[in-house]
Structure formats: structure tokens, C-alpha cells
């Protein structure tokens, strides 16, 4: 039995990691900002030890890490409308530094640091576990920038001997015990639910890799169990499910049996103030660049960790059932 600290535990990935670890008999500790929130109470009801704190506060991170034997660091401020550089830097850069420093201080315990694919070079072939760093800095939005800096911190620490493994997920969707945060309108769950309700405005013409959140959680845990310092693992979903947001929303509408359909914003409008106000800066920037060739090759991750992928043909119906059970549609 291992004690694992999970940051970002009320998010879609962190909550799934907590459930899987708890289910296999590990002791799980969740660092949350509000222990009285609906999502924090759901974690506690599932047997997770919930402790108050924030990754931006070094003292609370140290307190939560003491006695832990491993960390899954998934906390982040995402690139949503209205987010500032200050917000992202405090959580994504300084928060990561605090978590990694605490792990080093308490015996160099292993950390799985959750990344994003936006700062890797995806212009010359499929995204893999060994894709190079984007030297041309194609995505300078505040989310991509701060996650890039956080990865640089982790990468440098590995070179100095710290045990950090990296995991890069795709566009995560699926049921969660933390229903408040994981169904927010701008989450990928939220987009599917809004589309089914007929409330989805035109979406960006960007291709995304929809991935069942439990698959990503299993890769995080597999990285703890079987990974080594410096290794990168990816979980981007079944390549057959790679489609635009509108296409996936429309597929969900078909499965749900509703007539609503979602259209796409023309590419020549991606820089308009209205689009930036609606989507923030991250997703319009991503929509401008289409990856070359096949999107993802995750064969190294699957071979080493033995993970399987859940198709949207299986995941969408289960998610729609969860939407209905919780009154989202």
C-alpha cells in the first residue's frame, strides 16, 4: 500500500487517478483549495484523504507531501477565456516548482508531472513519446507558455537526478465523481453536454484527440508503477477518434438521439476579438496549426505500460448516461 499525493484532484484527470488508486488499495491524499466544496466532499466520501491547500502556497504543498511516497501532479490553470499570465504563472510554473521541490525535499519521491502537447513540435510527423521540443515557439499563449516553462523545470531537475516522469494527455472526457468541476461549460465534457442541449455556438476548426479520462489516469498510475525518471508517456485516445470539436459534438448528438448540430467558425475569423473573447487565446492559436501526417503514435506507452484505449464509440454512450444521471442533459 502506497500513499500518493494527487494535486488537481477535483479535476477530470485527478479525480479519476484518485478513484483508481483508492480502488486498488492505495492511500490517496488530495490537495484541494476548498475542503467544503461539493467535489472535495465527493472525494472524501470515496475514501480519499482531503487536505486544504493550494499549489501556489509552498507551505501547504510541503505539509501535504510529508509522508507521501509518490505524487501525481495534475493541478493547472487552463487556457480559458479571461485567464491571465499571472494566474497561469502562479499555478503552472510556481505551483510545479513547489510540488517538485517538496518531492525532492522528502526523499526524492517519484512524481508524475502532467503536461500538454502544445509546446512540442508536431509539425513534422505524429506526436510520440519522443517528439522534440518546439524550438520555433509556435504557441505563445499564456497556458502553453507556462506549461512549457513548467516542463523545462521538470526536465532540468531530471538531469540533476530528481525522479520525475511525464505524462501528456489529450482532450479528456468521461464520468467523474467530481461533477461540479468536470462538467464546466468549457471542459470537453461541458462541450458535449451543451451540444446535446442545443446550446453550443459555432466551434473552432481544430482537430483534437478525444480520450477517455480513465485511460489517462491508468497511464499516470502506470508511469508511477513502471516508469523511470525522465520518461515521457502519452495518452491521446484512439487515432480513429481524432476529429474537430464540432464533429465529436455532432457524433455525441447522434448517439443521444437529438437533432442539434454544431457548426464551425471560418478559419479567417480566428484572430477576431469576438473569437478571442469567447475562447481565450490558447485554442484559437492551436486551431491555426494542423499537425502533419498521422496525429499520434503512442506505441511506446502502450507497450511499456500495457494500457488500452477506449473508443468514443464506447465512451460517448457512457458519458451521455452520466450526463442524464446528473441532470446535465
N, C-alpha and C positions, 0 to 999 in steps of 0.2 A: 504494500500500500504506500503510495507516494502522495505527498502534499504538494499541490500545484496551485500557484497563484495565477489567476486569469484577470488581465486588465481588459476593459471594454466588454465586460461580462454581460451587460444588458443589451449589447448589440446582437445582430443576427449571427455572426460567427462566434463571438464569445459565449453567448448563451448555449449554442449547440455544443461547443467544446466542454462547457460545464456539465451539461447533461450526459454526454458520452463518458467523461471521466468519472462522474458520480456513478453512472450505471455500471462501470466495471470495477468499482470498489475503491477508487482513489479518494483522498480527502481533497476537496476543492475549496479554494478561498477566492472570493470575488471582491475586487476593489471597485466600489461604486460611489458616486458623488452623493446620492441620497438613499439612505438605507430604508426610508419610509415610502419610497416610490412603489408603484404597482409592480414594476419589473423586478425590483430588488426583493420585494416580498415573494414574488413567484420563484426566484432563485432560492430563497431561504426555505420555502415550502418543499422544494426539490431536494433539500439536504445540503445545500451549499452554504458555507460559512461566509456571511456577507459582512464586510468591514468598510467603514466610511473612509473616504479619501479621494484623492484626485492625482493623476499622473503629473500634473503641473506643480504639485506640492511634494518636495523631496522628502520631508519628514514622514508624511503619510505613506509614501511608497516604501520607505525603509521599514516602517512599522509593519506593513502588510507582507513584506518579503521575508522578514525574520521568521525562521522556522520552515520556510518553504524549501522544497527540493528541486523545483523546476518552475518556469514561468512561461505562459503563453501571453504575449503582448500584442493585443489586437486593438487597444484603445487608439482612437484617432478622431480628429475633426475633419469631416469630409468636405469636398469642394462644392458645397451647396450655395444657393443664392444668398447673398449678404455676408458670407463668411469673409473674414479679413485675414491679412497676413499675420497680424498679431495673434489672432485666435489660433491659426494653424501652427505658427511657430511655437507658441507656448505648449500646445498639446503634442504635436507631431515630432518636433525636434527636442525641446527641453524635456517633454514627457518621456520620450525614448531614452534620452541621456539619463534621466533619473532612474528609470527601470533597469537599464543596463548597468548603471553604477551600483545600484542596490544588489543586483545579482552577483557582480564581481566582489562586492564587499562581504557577502555572506557565503563565501566559499566557491566562487565561480560556478554557481549552479547553472544548468543549461537553460537557455532562453530560445523560444521560437518567436522571432520577430516577423510580424505580418507586414507585407509590402504592397505595392501596387505596380502594375506593369507599365505605367505611363512614362517612366524615366529610363526604360530600356530601349535599345534600338530594335524596332520592329519593322524597319523599312526594307530589309534585305532578305527576309525569309520568315519561316514560322517562329513563333515565340517558344523558346525552350528553357530548360534549367540553366543553360549556359549562354543565353543571349547576352550580347555585350551591352555595356552602359552606353546611353545615348550621348555621344560626345558633341552632337550638334545642338543639344538643349532645345528640342522641338517643343516641349511643353513647359512653359514658364508660369502657368497658373499657380496660385498660392498652394493648392493641395499638392500638385505634382512636385513643386519646388521643395516644400517642407518634407514630404516623404522621401524625396531624393537625398536631402541632407541627413535625414534620419538613417537611411541605408548606408550612406557614406560613413556615418559614425559607427554603425554596427560592423561594417566591413573593416574599418581601421582597427577596431577592437579585436576582431578575429585575428588579424595579423599580429597583434600583441599577445595572443594566447587566450582570449576570452572565448567561452563556449557559447556561440550564438549560431543558430540555424535559421534559415529564412524561408518564408512561405508566401507565395503570391497567388491570391485567389482571383476569380473572375467576378461576374455580376451575380451576386448571391441572392437567392430567393428560397422560400420554403417556410414551413411552420416553425414556430418558436414559442417557448413558454413565456418569453418577454414580449407580450403583444403590443405594448404601448410604443416602444421604440422601433420594433422591427416592421411595423406596418405604417410608418410615417409616409406622407404623400410622395416624397421624393426618393424613397427607398425603391428597390426593384420590386419588392412585394407591393408597395403602395401604388406603383405604376400599373401593375397588373390589376389590382383591385379597382382603381379609378377607371381603367379601360372597360372593365366588365360593367361598372355602374354607368358607363356612358359619359364620364366626366373628364376624359383625357383630351387635352388640347393637342394640336399637331406636335410631333416629337422630332428630335434631331435625327438626321440621316446617318447615324453612327452604328456600325456593326459591333455588337457586344457578345461576349461568351457567357450565356446564362448557365449558372452552375448551382446545383442542389447544395444548400448550405451544409448539410450533414456530411457530404463528400469532402468539403473543405475542412470541416472540423476533424474528420478522420485523418486527413493529410497532416494537419497540425500535430495531432497526437502521434501519428506515425513518425513525424520528424523528431519528436521527443524520444520515442522508443528506439528508433533505428538510425536516426541521422547522426551526423558528426558536425563539428564546428566548421562553419563556412559553407556548408552545403545549402543549395537553394532547391526548393521543391515548388511545384506549381499545381494548381487545380483550377482549370479554366472551363471545365464542362466538356460534354461531347461535341466534337467538331461539327457534327451534323446539326447541332442546335445553335450554331453561330449565325445570328441574324440581326437585323436592326431592331431597335426597341419597339417600333410600330409593328413590325412583322410578328414579334413574340407576343405583344399585347393582343394582336388580332387572332393569333392562334389560341390564346387563353380565352378570348371571347367566343370563339368557335366551340371550344371544349365546354365552356359554361352554358352554351346554348342561348346566347344573347345576340341581337343583331348589330350592336355597336361596333364600329371600326375606327381605327386611329390612322390619321394621315401623317405626312412628314413635311417638315419645313424645307423649302428650297435651299440648296447649298449657297446660293448667292446672298442669303439673308443671315448667315451665321454670325456676322460681326455687328448686326444691328443692335442698338441699345435695348430694344424690346426683348430680343432673344437673350442677351446677357442678363437682363433683369430677371427673366423667368428662370434661367437655368444656371446662372453663375458663370464663371469663366472656364471651369475645368472641362465640362462636357462639350461645349461648342469647340474648344480647342482640339479635343480628341476627334470630333466629327470631321474636322478638316483633313485628317490624315487617315488614309485607308491602308492597313497592313498589306504588305506584298505577299503573294503566294498563300499557301495554306496557313490558317491562323495560328494553330498551336500544335506542338508536338511534346506531349507530356510523358513519353515512353520511359524516361529515366525514373520519374517519380513513381509511375505505376509498377515498374519492375522492382524497384528497391523497397517500396512500401506495401506492395500488393493491394493497392487501392483500386476500386472500381468506380465507374461513373454512372450516375443516374440520369437518364434522358429526360427531356422536358415532357415527353410522352407519358412518362411515369410521374414525374414531379409536379407538373402543372395540375393534373386532376387532384392530387393530394393537397396541393396548396389551395385550390379552389374549395375543396371540402373544409379546410381550415378557415378560410375566409368566411364561409357560410356559418360555421360553428361559432365564430366570434363576432358575427354581425357586421363584417366588413363589406359584404355584398348582400 
